[in-house]
Amino acid sequence: MSDDLYRKARNRNAKGLEKFLGELELAVMNVVWDREPATVSDVLETLHQGEGRRLAYTTVMTIMSRLTEKGWLVAEKQGRAFSYRAVHSRQEAEAAAVTSVVRALLEDFGDVAITQFVKELDDIDPNQLARLAKLADEPEEADDRSQ
């Protein structure tokens, strides 16, 4: 898992959850997060409004099925169609992604990972560092959501 995680995290063209999901998967998740609950038709309609390319219904259905298998979505039968909801909020998904990267780095590299992280903090804007310190002092709400 770590090799795949590092490969995805190295994608410098991607930001945030783009490093963990494919382009279309993330586009689908964004629609679901914005419209919850959402059907395949809802997602398809929204994607067609914002994208230049046209997607087939079956393509979006397959992506949503795979996101369900991966644990990103839950499906509920409503009549003849399925309605989908995100398992976690966008913020919870981001926190879980960061947690998985940090845990993998610590498991694989231990003290070296921590040392490099501390060295990287030297290059951070002092105002941002102050905000990070304040966040670190807050209750461990983000940790509870990602487990």
Residue pairs with C-beta under 8 A, 6 or more apart in sequence:
1 104
2 104
2 107
2 108
5 100
5 101
5 104
6 104
8 14
8 19
8 20
9 19
9 101
11 18
11 19
16 94
16 97
17 26
17 29
17 90
17 93
17 94
17 97
18 26
19 97
20 97
21 29
21 72
24 55
24 59
24 63
25 63
25 66
25 67
25 72
27 47
27 51
28 43
28 47
28 60
28 63
28 64
28 67
29 67
29 72
29 73
29 86
29 90
29 93
30 90
31 38
31 42
31 43
31 46
31 47
32 38
32 43
32 73
32 84
32 85
32 86
33 86
33 89
33 90
34 46
35 42
35 43
35 46
36 85
36 86
37 76
37 83
37 84
37 85
38 46
38 83
38 84
38 85
39 78
39 81
39 82
39 83
39 84
40 57
40 60
40 61
40 64
40 81
40 82
40 84
41 57
41 81
43 60
43 64
43 84
44 55
44 57
44 60
47 55
47 60
48 54
48 55
64 73
64 75
64 82
64 84
67 73
67 84
68 74
68 75
68 84
71 87
72 86
72 87
72 88
72 93
73 84
73 85
73 86
73 87
74 84
74 85
74 87
75 82
75 83
75 84
76 82
76 83
76 84
76 85
77 83
86 93
88 96
88 145
91 145
92 145
92 146
95 142
95 145
95 146
96 145
96 146
99 143
99 146
105 113
106 113
106 114
121 129
124 132
